[in-house]
């Protein structure tokens, strides 16, 4: 009895399916320059100004991260990092190189937030999803030096 597909036919079919899946963007309505139309139709984007205080966990010429929340019982830490481009204001220090591991700092930043505009769903609930996008540091304020001897990571 002859098999339904030969090995060659199965390989050709697989390649055609893979190539078709790679171009699945053609299944979506496209706008200018191939951009999807209506994908974020009900999303509203805004920028929120925020600030966090914490202890420096890493600092370099183009990056800083701080631990802003620490649970001593469970040992869990919340950390946030920012890429720096040199445009950030620096207060109480002359250069970023003067800020070290363990120092207390406050970072002010802008956070891009996307929020669904509240479309009513079929079950009567209102959709309000929120996703955090890009963060951009605006300023770094030195608060106090590290308490006691610290070792860098």
Beta strands, then each sheet from edge to edge (+ up, - down):
strand 1: 43-60
strand 2: 63-71
strand 3: 76-83
strand 4: 89-91
strand 5: 104-116
strand 6: 130-144
sheet 1: 3+ 2- 1+ 5- 6+ 4+
end
